[in-house]
Amino acid sequence: MHETAIVMGLMRIIETHAARVGASRVIRVKLKVGRLRAVEPQQLCSCFEMFAEGTVAEGAELVIDMLGVRGRCRTCATEFDVPRYHFECPACAGIDIEVIQGQELYIENFEADSAADGDVKG
């Protein structure tokens, strides 16, 4: 289950950035995850809940935006959604396809409360 490794890295980033901006509590974390990453959102949420316990992210909402796979044909430059991992250009039937979306895995942003006053966005 590589979701555990992903969440461990995610927690390091969150805790480091929260400390840098003076956040006392993280409220929401928004992730972008491409389908080619083979991440199971439910497992990711469960791992996040477990690893967040006792940290600034305890009780935070994890919002996962799963991104579909998109390709660009290197022959005719057509951009298209890749259905069921069928990497063939719908315009010219070419198979020299560049993946332009679907491999992402990053924190889009997070919302937090600062120790002193209102909300902090990271």
C-alpha positions, 0 to 999 in steps of 0.5 A: 500500500503506497498510500502510507508512504504518500501520506508520510511525505504529505504530513512532513510537508504540511507540518513544515509549512504550517510551522513556517506560516505560524498555523496552530491547526490545519483545517483542510488539505486539497490534493491533486492526484492523477489516475496514473498514480494508482492511488486509492482515495479511500485508503489515502483518506484512512491513512491521512486520518491515522497519521494526522492524529496528534499533529496540527492536521488532526481532524483536518478534511482531506479533499482529493481531486482525481485527475483523468488521463489526457494525452497529446499526439506527437504526430498531429498535436491533437489533445484528448482524454485517454479512455480506459488507458487506450493510448491511441490518437482519435484523430490520426490513430497514432500511438506516439502519445505524450501524457499531459495529465494523469501523473500529478500528485501534489498539495494544491493548498491547505487551510489553517488557523493561526495561533494568533488570529484568523485563517492562514492559507498555504 
